[in-house]
Amino acid sequence: MKQKRERLEIIHDILTVIMRNKNKVKPTHLLYKSNLSHKMMKEYLTYLIDKSFIDEINEGKNTFYSLTEQGFQYLDKYSTVLDFMESFGL
């Protein structure tokens, strides 16, 4: 049985989904790709907006999410930490 994802991993997954979709993703697509419940996704989106990792963009009736510079930096640093852990077999 697979372990539950940690908070930092979920944040990474959300940011990665946004980045891989040309830095512009609709909430429904993000919900499916990040594998979260609607309630959990809303909590994470609020947190990420508050921490300036993502921006919410409203275009008419559509809402999109995109990464900020800080969001891109998080992904970069997260990759560095993963590489470090893997190099020591952690």
VEXSE-607212 format. One record per residue: residue in one letter; residue number from 1; y, z negated, x negated of N, C-alpha, C, O, CB in turn. Coordinates in nm, 4 decimals, m for minus. Each point is the difference from the previous one (the first is absolute). Glycine has a CB too. Layout:
residues N
REC  resn  resi        nv        nw        nu       cav       caw       cau        cv        cw        cu        ov        ow        ou       cbv       cbw       cbu
REC     A   NUM         Y         Z         X         Y         Z         X         Y         Z         X         Y         Z         X         Y         Z         X
...
***
This chain:
residues 90
REC  resn  resi        nv        nw        nu       cav       caw       cau        cv        cw        cu        ov        ow        ou       cbv       cbw       cbu
REC     M     1   m0.1189    0.0000   m0.0836    0.1189    0.0000    0.0836    0.1246    0.0000   m0.0876    0.0091   m0.0746   m0.0975   m0.1335   m0.0468    0.2799
REC     K     2    0.2188    0.2050   m0.1467    0.1202    0.0133   m0.0793    0.0963   m0.1153    0.0274    0.0123   m0.0463    0.1134   m0.0411    0.2952   m0.1125
REC     Q     3    0.0974   m0.2949   m0.1067    0.0981   m0.1071    0.0136    0.1216    0.0472    0.0773    0.0292    0.1194    0.0056   m0.1087   m0.2183   m0.2199
REC     K     4    0.1503    0.0033    0.2742    0.1279    0.0318    0.0618    0.0995    0.0359   m0.1085   m0.0084   m0.0492   m0.1125   m0.0393   m0.1048    0.3066
REC     R     5    0.1412    0.2393   m0.1595    0.1031    0.0375   m0.0960    0.1010   m0.1133   m0.0157    0.0328   m0.0701    0.0958   m0.0630    0.3130   m0.0361
REC     E     6    0.0778   m0.2589   m0.1806    0.1056   m0.0965   m0.0286    0.1341    0.0580    0.0431    0.0124    0.1208    0.0198   m0.1444   m0.2162   m0.2135
REC     R     7    0.2312    0.0100    0.2080    0.1335    0.0410    0.0433    0.0592    0.1088   m0.0903    0.0536    0.0991    0.0495   m0.0199   m0.3286    0.0436
REC     L     8   m0.0433    0.2115   m0.2240    0.0563    0.0977   m0.0928   m0.0701    0.1350    0.0110    0.0631    0.1046   m0.0150   m0.0026   m0.2914   m0.1390
REC     E     9   m0.1894    0.1844    0.1799   m0.0754    0.1237    0.0163    0.0404    0.0730    0.1286    0.0091    0.1227    0.0018   m0.2000   m0.2251   m0.1295
REC     I    10    0.2147    0.0272    0.2339    0.0429    0.0607    0.1259    0.1379    0.0635   m0.0180    0.0241    0.1108    0.0479   m0.1593   m0.2799    0.0842
REC     I    11    0.2247    0.0998   m0.2003    0.1327    0.0553   m0.0285   m0.0143    0.1288   m0.0803    0.0655    0.0998    0.0299    0.0364   m0.3314   m0.0267
REC     H    12   m0.1865    0.2294   m0.1035   m0.0253    0.1196   m0.0809   m0.0513    0.1148    0.0872    0.0455    0.1136   m0.0136   m0.0957   m0.2596   m0.1856
REC     D    13   m0.0437    0.1168    0.2877   m0.0566    0.1031    0.0868    0.1065    0.0612    0.0911    0.0044    0.1219    0.0166   m0.2243   m0.2417   m0.0235
REC     I    14    0.3043    0.0374    0.0651    0.1067    0.0494    0.0875    0.0957    0.0894   m0.0784    0.0332    0.1100    0.0442   m0.0518   m0.3173    0.0982
REC     L    15    0.0624    0.1601   m0.2578    0.0944    0.0774   m0.0809   m0.0621    0.1307   m0.0487    0.0679    0.1024   m0.0077    0.0418   m0.3160   m0.0631
REC     T    16   m0.2383    0.2099    0.0382   m0.0698    0.1204   m0.0461   m0.0092    0.1037    0.1111    0.0192    0.1191   m0.0245   m0.1505   m0.2581   m0.1371
REC     V    17    0.1022    0.0947    0.2832   m0.0059    0.0926    0.1134    0.1349    0.0696    0.0172    0.0051    0.1212    0.0209   m0.1795   m0.2655    0.0920
REC     I    18    0.2823    0.0687   m0.1216    0.1329    0.0595    0.0153    0.0260    0.1001   m0.1127    0.0457    0.1115    0.0256    0.0377   m0.3215    0.0882
REC     M    19   m0.1119    0.1713   m0.2370    0.0257    0.0872   m0.1148   m0.0801    0.1300    0.0099    0.0534    0.1078   m0.0262   m0.0073   m0.3106   m0.1144
REC     R    20   m0.1726    0.1930    0.1778   m0.0869    0.1179    0.0052    0.0366    0.0961    0.1128   m0.0456    0.1144    0.0018   m0.1346   m0.2537   m0.0988
REC     N    21    0.2609    0.0938    0.1893    0.0434    0.0849    0.1108    0.1434    0.0468   m0.0214    0.0813    0.0025    0.0924   m0.2368   m0.1243    0.0627
REC     K    22    0.1838    0.1583   m0.2783    0.1316    0.0538   m0.0385    0.1124   m0.0976    0.0309    0.1117    0.0398    0.0332   m0.1978    0.1901    0.0073
REC     N    23    0.0544   m0.3596   m0.0521    0.0958   m0.1086    0.0161    0.0648   m0.0028    0.1389    0.1156   m0.0396    0.0150   m0.0733    0.0537   m0.2594
REC     K    24   m0.1182    0.0285    0.3450    0.0501   m0.0045    0.1373   m0.1202   m0.0016    0.0938   m0.0730    0.0986    0.0106    0.2878    0.0249   m0.0735
REC     V    25   m0.2344   m0.2361    0.1306   m0.1185   m0.0131    0.0843    0.0376   m0.0651    0.1332    0.0851   m0.0888    0.0061   m0.2321    0.0712   m0.2114
REC     K    26    0.0812    0.0643    0.3119    0.0181   m0.0588    0.1320   m0.0851   m0.1265    0.0119   m0.1013   m0.0133   m0.0687    0.1495    0.2416    0.1679
REC     P    27   m0.0078   m0.3203   m0.0132   m0.0749   m0.1264    0.0142   m0.1466    0.0186    0.0375   m0.0859   m0.0706   m0.0527    0.2985   m0.0342    0.1192
REC     T    28   m0.2430    0.1979    0.0229   m0.1391    0.0192    0.0427   m0.0877    0.0440   m0.1165   m0.1108   m0.0507   m0.0175    0.1910    0.1100    0.2470
REC     H    29   m0.0310    0.0343   m0.3083   m0.0756    0.0468   m0.1157   m0.0199   m0.1145   m0.0993   m0.1085   m0.0165   m0.0558    0.2005    0.2499    0.0870
REC     L    30    0.0114   m0.3105   m0.0522   m0.0080   m0.1148   m0.0907   m0.1011   m0.1021    0.0503   m0.0751   m0.0575   m0.0788    0.3140    0.0939    0.0127
REC     L    31   m0.2410   m0.0589    0.1954   m0.0938   m0.0944    0.0607   m0.1441    0.0397   m0.0290   m0.0806   m0.0831   m0.0417    0.2473    0.0352    0.2219
REC     Y    32   m0.1988    0.1753   m0.1579   m0.1370    0.0463   m0.0220   m0.0386    0.0001   m0.1475   m0.1090   m0.0443   m0.0363    0.1305    0.1834    0.2406
REC     K    33    0.0672   m0.0899   m0.2881   m0.0318    0.0134   m0.1419   m0.0043   m0.1334   m0.0736   m0.0733   m0.0137   m0.0980    0.1778    0.2369    0.1057
REC     S    34   m0.0275   m0.3213    0.0375    0.0011   m0.1298   m0.0688   m0.1076   m0.0945    0.0524   m0.0226   m0.1070   m0.0565    0.2664    0.1361    0.0187
REC     N    35   m0.3105    0.0115    0.1470   m0.1114   m0.0763    0.0554    0.0402   m0.1431    0.0370   m0.0662   m0.0964   m0.0384   m0.0888    0.2365   m0.0978
REC     L    36    0.2643   m0.1518    0.2112    0.0490   m0.1295    0.0465    0.0095    0.0003    0.1520    0.0073    0.1057    0.0627    0.1206   m0.1388   m0.2779
REC     S    37   m0.1280   m0.0862    0.2735    0.0281   m0.0108    0.1428    0.1486    0.0264    0.0205    0.0788   m0.0073   m0.0942   m0.2686   m0.1597    0.1302
REC     H    38    0.2269    0.1972    0.0865    0.1406    0.0257    0.0303    0.0857   m0.1221   m0.0334    0.1076    0.0128   m0.0584   m0.1764    0.1474    0.2401
REC     K    39    0.0206   m0.2771   m0.1446    0.0741   m0.1239   m0.0254    0.0207   m0.0216   m0.1498    0.1106   m0.0312   m0.0442   m0.2053   m0.0676    0.2549
REC     M    40   m0.0121    0.1156   m0.2882    0.0094   m0.0211   m0.1450    0.0921    0.1036   m0.0643    0.0774   m0.0327   m0.0899   m0.3094   m0.0646    0.0895
REC     M    41    0.2237    0.2217    0.0462    0.0858    0.1029   m0.0573    0.1464   m0.0328    0.0255    0.0828    0.0140   m0.0901   m0.2640    0.1567    0.1225
REC     K    42    0.2146   m0.2143    0.0894    0.1386   m0.0352    0.0315    0.0492   m0.1134   m0.0895    0.1140    0.0027   m0.0464   m0.1503    0.0707    0.2838
REC     E    43   m0.0487   m0.1726   m0.2619    0.0374   m0.1118   m0.0871    0.0269    0.0487   m0.1425    0.0987   m0.0391   m0.0623   m0.2364   m0.1169    0.2043
REC     Y    44    0.0497    0.2408   m0.1922    0.0187    0.0521   m0.1363    0.1234    0.0903   m0.0087    0.0746   m0.0072   m0.0976   m0.3231   m0.0054    0.0611
REC     L    45    0.2704    0.0965    0.1365    0.1173    0.0872   m0.0025    0.1289   m0.0817    0.0000    0.0934    0.0306   m0.0740   m0.2242    0.1466    0.1940
REC     T    46    0.1356   m0.2799   m0.0378    0.1178   m0.0879    0.0021    0.0211   m0.0633   m0.1363    0.1119   m0.0038   m0.0510   m0.1479   m0.0424    0.2949
REC     Y    47   m0.0716   m0.0034   m0.3024    0.0079   m0.0621   m0.1329    0.0483    0.1000   m0.1054    0.0878   m0.0315   m0.0804   m0.2734   m0.1252    0.1452
REC     L    48    0.1279    0.2772   m0.0640    0.0351    0.1003   m0.1004    0.1431    0.0512    0.0159    0.0660    0.0317   m0.0990   m0.3057    0.0332    0.0906
REC     I    49    0.2867   m0.0568    0.1304    0.1395    0.0382    0.0231    0.0930   m0.1108   m0.0483    0.1010    0.0272   m0.0650   m0.1692    0.1133    0.2632
REC     D    50    0.0342   m0.2657   m0.1664    0.0811   m0.1144   m0.0438    0.0081   m0.0097   m0.1519    0.1026   m0.0406   m0.0546   m0.1679   m0.0792    0.2629
REC     K    51   m0.0424    0.1569   m0.2763   m0.0053   m0.0067   m0.1466    0.0496    0.1289   m0.0654   m0.0059    0.0139   m0.1222   m0.1862   m0.1718    0.1417
REC     S    52    0.2405    0.2511    0.0608    0.0547    0.1290   m0.0478   m0.1019    0.0863   m0.0737    0.0346    0.0697   m0.0953    0.1848   m0.1812    0.0776
REC     F    53   m0.3453    0.1067    0.0622   m0.1034    0.0863   m0.0563   m0.0070    0.1322    0.0758   m0.0351    0.1037   m0.0562   m0.0943   m0.3062   m0.0165
REC     I    54    0.1639    0.1968    0.2027   m0.0004    0.1202    0.0828    0.1257    0.0028    0.0865    0.0648   m0.1021    0.0230   m0.3181    0.1052   m0.0211
REC     D    55    0.2853    0.1167    0.0449    0.1087    0.0203    0.0947   m0.0587    0.0524    0.1299   m0.0963    0.0767   m0.0005    0.2620   m0.0311   m0.1859
REC     E    56   m0.1072   m0.0876    0.2973   m0.0348    0.0545    0.1305    0.1050    0.1043    0.0341    0.1198   m0.0280   m0.0028   m0.2329   m0.1884    0.0789
REC     I    57    0.0676    0.3367   m0.0438    0.0893    0.1114    0.0294   m0.0212    0.0416    0.1449   m0.1123    0.0297    0.0410    0.1088    0.0485   m0.2830
REC     N    58    0.1104   m0.0762    0.3185   m0.0072    0.0441    0.1396    0.0642    0.1366    0.0110    0.1179    0.0177   m0.0308   m0.1126   m0.2560    0.1155
REC     E    59   m0.0849    0.3354   m0.0401    0.0476    0.1371    0.0216   m0.0269    0.0351    0.1452   m0.1109    0.0394    0.0363    0.0678    0.0282   m0.2790
REC     G    60    0.1450   m0.0821    0.3247   m0.0188    0.0225    0.1432   m0.0948   m0.1052    0.0555    0.0228   m0.1201   m0.0150    0.0174    0.3680   m0.0131
REC     K    61   m0.1472   m0.2013    0.0927   m0.0997   m0.0920    0.0559   m0.1069   m0.0389   m0.1013   m0.0834   m0.0860    0.0285    0.1244    0.1873    0.1942
REC     N    62   m0.0400   m0.0401   m0.3393   m0.1031   m0.0249   m0.1010    0.0435   m0.1044   m0.1015    0.1168   m0.0075   m0.0382   m0.1957    0.2407    0.0681
REC     T    63   m0.0172   m0.3129   m0.0722    0.0209   m0.0987   m0.1059   m0.0904    0.0363   m0.1162   m0.1169    0.0338    0.0187    0.1787   m0.2157    0.1477
REC     F    64   m0.0066    0.1747   m0.2866   m0.0747    0.0263   m0.1221    0.0228   m0.1148   m0.0977    0.0972   m0.0747    0.0113   m0.0782    0.3254    0.0232
REC     Y    65   m0.1095   m0.2632   m0.1294    0.0161   m0.0967   m0.1083   m0.0041    0.0745   m0.1324   m0.0782    0.0934   m0.0178   m0.0280   m0.2781    0.1557
REC     S    66    0.1910    0.1423   m0.2303    0.0021    0.0598   m0.1333    0.0170   m0.1102   m0.1036    0.0515   m0.1079    0.0293    0.0451    0.3236    0.0619
REC     L    67   m0.1408   m0.1862   m0.2124    0.0109   m0.0968   m0.1093    0.1412   m0.0035   m0.0557    0.0695    0.1015   m0.0042   m0.3099   m0.0647   m0.0515
REC     T    68    0.2807   m0.1536    0.0136    0.1239   m0.0148   m0.0753   m0.0372    0.0031   m0.1484   m0.1180    0.0065   m0.0345    0.2316   m0.1431    0.2212
REC     E    69   m0.0155    0.1322   m0.2722   m0.0262   m0.0059   m0.1441   m0.0854   m0.1221   m0.0333   m0.0896    0.0070   m0.0842    0.3078    0.1111    0.0379
REC     Q    70   m0.1899   m0.2292    0.1126   m0.0775   m0.1216   m0.0241   m0.1462    0.0182    0.0425   m0.0900   m0.0541   m0.0642    0.2987   m0.0828    0.0968
REC     G    71   m0.2325    0.2115    0.0734   m0.1367    0.0286    0.0435   m0.0754    0.0815   m0.1040   m0.1167   m0.0271   m0.0284    0.1933    0.0197    0.2655
REC     F    72   m0.0090    0.1080   m0.2940   m0.0617    0.0789   m0.1069   m0.0288   m0.0868   m0.1223   m0.1038    0.0159   m0.0643    0.2235    0.1887    0.1474
REC     Q    73   m0.0297   m0.2952   m0.1152   m0.0208   m0.0892   m0.1139   m0.1201   m0.0915    0.0236   m0.0770   m0.0261   m0.0924    0.3232    0.0338    0.0426
REC     Y    74   m0.2626   m0.0562    0.1718   m0.1146   m0.0843    0.0333   m0.1300    0.0749   m0.0284   m0.0912   m0.0538   m0.0627    0.2269   m0.0654    0.2391
REC     L    75   m0.1432    0.2444   m0.1295   m0.1209    0.0790   m0.0228   m0.0274    0.0185   m0.1487   m0.1147   m0.0079   m0.0438    0.1542    0.1255    0.2604
REC     D    76    0.0644   m0.0932   m0.2930   m0.0150    0.0177   m0.1442   m0.0513   m0.1280   m0.0667   m0.0937    0.0043   m0.0796    0.2787    0.1658    0.0840
REC     K    77   m0.1238   m0.2824    0.0281   m0.0407   m0.1286   m0.0598   m0.1394   m0.0407    0.0464   m0.0775   m0.0557   m0.0778    0.3182   m0.0141    0.0672
REC     Y    78   m0.2728    0.0970    0.1357   m0.1324   m0.0327    0.0523   m0.1074    0.0760   m0.0775   m0.1046   m0.0558   m0.0331    0.2033    0.0127    0.2612
REC     S    79   m0.0723    0.1705   m0.2568   m0.0947    0.0801   m0.0791   m0.0172   m0.0573   m0.1397   m0.1109   m0.0025   m0.0534    0.1753    0.2055    0.1840
REC     T    80    0.0443   m0.2488   m0.1895   m0.0058   m0.0612   m0.1332   m0.0873   m0.1251    0.0019   m0.0813   m0.0206   m0.0902    0.3103    0.1108    0.0385
REC     V    81   m0.2125   m0.1732    0.1537   m0.0796   m0.1228    0.0120   m0.1475    0.0349    0.0193   m0.0866   m0.0627   m0.0611    0.2848   m0.0593    0.1599
REC     L    82   m0.2277    0.2212   m0.0146   m0.1399    0.0401    0.0196   m0.0627    0.0504   m0.1297   m0.1140   m0.0339   m0.0317    0.1672    0.0920    0.2689
REC     D    83    0.0215    0.0226   m0.3118   m0.0496    0.0497   m0.1290   m0.0286   m0.1150   m0.0947   m0.1018    0.0003   m0.0691    0.2316    0.2109    0.1003
REC     F    84   m0.0421   m0.3082   m0.0349   m0.0172   m0.1178   m0.0849   m0.1269   m0.0758    0.0390   m0.0799   m0.0366   m0.0863    0.3300    0.0199    0.0575
REC     M    85   m0.2682   m0.0066    0.1582   m0.1175   m0.0749    0.0472   m0.1282    0.0758   m0.0322   m0.0980   m0.0596   m0.0446    0.2355   m0.0424    0.2288
REC     E    86   m0.1371    0.2316   m0.1620   m0.1198    0.0803   m0.0274   m0.0342    0.0035   m0.1489   m0.1175    0.0028   m0.0369    0.1713    0.1359    0.2373
REC     S    87    0.0474   m0.1387   m0.2848   m0.0247    0.0046   m0.1437   m0.0682   m0.1270   m0.0503   m0.0638    0.0012   m0.1053    0.2626    0.1470    0.0810
REC     F    88   m0.1856   m0.2579    0.0996   m0.0653   m0.1246   m0.0379   m0.1180   m0.0329    0.0910   m0.0546   m0.1102   m0.0053    0.2728    0.0294   m0.0831
REC     G    89   m0.2568    0.1759    0.1709   m0.1161   m0.0185    0.0869    0.0219   m0.1027    0.1086   m0.0955   m0.0643    0.0437   m0.0444    0.1275   m0.2336
REC     L    90    0.2619   m0.0803    0.2343    0.0289   m0.0985    0.1054   m0.0031    0.0622    0.1370    0.0221   m0.0690    0.0996    0.1159   m0.0577   m0.2595
***
